[in-house]
């Protein structure tokens, strides 16, 4: 039997008849078009109009909230805590209204994508509200502390010792409350991390995410370093002296934790006052142990630097600062004993690079010593020239050449104590930047205090993780200060081989941009360690100088060993001035990473070598299953079904998370 093919018109007519909207015999196209138009108008009234009205209200409220945020930032900088609290009250009301309007967008909420976006937005706003409440408690508490001070605003730079003691006592009295508030804020931040911003649509993705970052901006632009603030009394020796060993690491000559240890100092603080400050050339201490200390140097030092014995100047051999600190203190104690000096109690080891000092000078301005002006532009090189060459012109002996470091430190401390409230905020931002970029490393004897620094990722630790991992460590030998003219880059890619396994391909580029300068710049000679997850399997490696490609022989030209619960590849590289070389390593990622990927998750942590600058970092991830979402602290340059690529820098540790 042949059947007539049903048309769209027939189907529409059947629908209207079955729903008693028309009688079949009276159907005509004019009435059908009229009904369709009526339906469209009704849909607009029911769905679109409420959406437009509510969206307009939401945008208006968001604009008001943004204005309040700017006022909060300005008031925080000026130390006007009363205004800060007022604006926070208003901001919380704005967020509550936005959240209410999101729930009144009308029947459009029945659509799953829209509903999911609204739920995510509400969750984001609710969590942000918790953050605001926590931060408002901080500012309220600071306002109460401020009442006990004679100054108009809280700042670290009190020139009056009585004011410092009042501040430290006030913080001590409110320490328990600070801890409670910190717990609330940490909990809210943890909730924010779980929110998937990919679930947000259009309007919400571009505007509501503002609240995820705005409070961090408020705190970053304030003097309130909450994790440290509540611990200031202990750190500053309130109620008892604290003794800190300062390590000055010269990152113009790279070593595992940030640079060659050229000088050290002992700073004693009590009740916020610096009781004493002593600095010295590390060689002056090392020389006292020659012929007395026979600790063998690590094999690479002996092989590439002809150094048989190990001294304090090279004690930062482990890239993990807590591990290196143990060795630093061991050498410090035994070399003091060999020098006939009394034992010295140490409450913490703090390592800094010249980059940190340069950033302080950006805030404080140039300082002068021996008639020389040191500024933020060329601080490291100017200091290097003085201690290596020019000191003789000032009547100083070789043993005295690094006294200038102590003089500069004293001057800087005096400038810091005499800062204005605005400068105090800028100094905190400089400190925060440098500790995040690992130009400052801290290891404290007090376990509770150290746990705080570790939690903030301020301890220079090699992080214990079960995911994919990468850290590249350079140790310069007989290279003088050549690291200052080296451009370095890291390209890391992961792909799937024919067996369905994750294969890593790492490319390290070293470009020598300098020229020979006697006793300052020479060829670059670096011992390289590449840390990767335990269980990784080495496949191949080669070096390319732009003209030739040479395979690296395992066990002779390249080692594959274990350290810090990691596998690491190591080799030695020499780059002449004006030339470049590239190292390539290919290896299979361990089973635990493979299993995690197959279960729908891939994570990699790329850790920066302490003291290094922000080398270029390119991450290219190519999979055989579709990517659902990603999480990183920078936007990718490519993001499609199976691949994602980032082009960023390694100024701080970087983590990339992919969900399938």
Secondary structure, 3 states (H helix, E strand, C coil): CCCCCCCHHHHHHHHHHHCCCCCHHHCCHHHHHHHHHHHHHHHHHHHHHHHHHHHHHHHHHHHHHHHHHHHHHHHHHHCCHHHHHHHHHHHHHHHHHHHHHHCCCHHHHHCHHHHHHHHHHHHHHHHHHHHHHHHHHHHHHHHHHHCCCCCCCCCCCCCCHHHHHHHHHHHHHCHHHHHHHHHHHHHHHHHHHHCCHHHCCHHHHHHCCHHHHHHHHHHHCCCCCHHHHCCHHHHCCCCCCEEEEEEEEECCCCCCCCCEEEEEEEEEEECCEEEEEEEEEHHHHHHHHCCCCCCECCHHHHHHHCCCECCHHHCCCCCCHHHHHHHHHHHHHHHHHHCCCCCCCCCEEEEEEHHHHHHHHHHHCCEEECCEEECCCCHHHHHHHHHHCHHHHHCCCHHHCCHHHHHHHHHHHHHHHCCCHHHHHHHHHHHHHHHHCCCEEEEECCHHHHHHHHHCCCCCCCCCCCCEEEEEEEEECCCECHHHHEEEEEEEEEEECCCCCEEEEEEEEEEECCCCECCCECCEEEEEEEEECCCCEEEEEEEECCCCEEECCECCCEEEEEECCEEEEEEEEEECCCCEEEEEEEEECCHHHHHHHHCCEEEEEEECCCCCCCCEEEEEEECCCCCCEEECCCCCCEECCCEEEEEEECCCCEEEEEEC
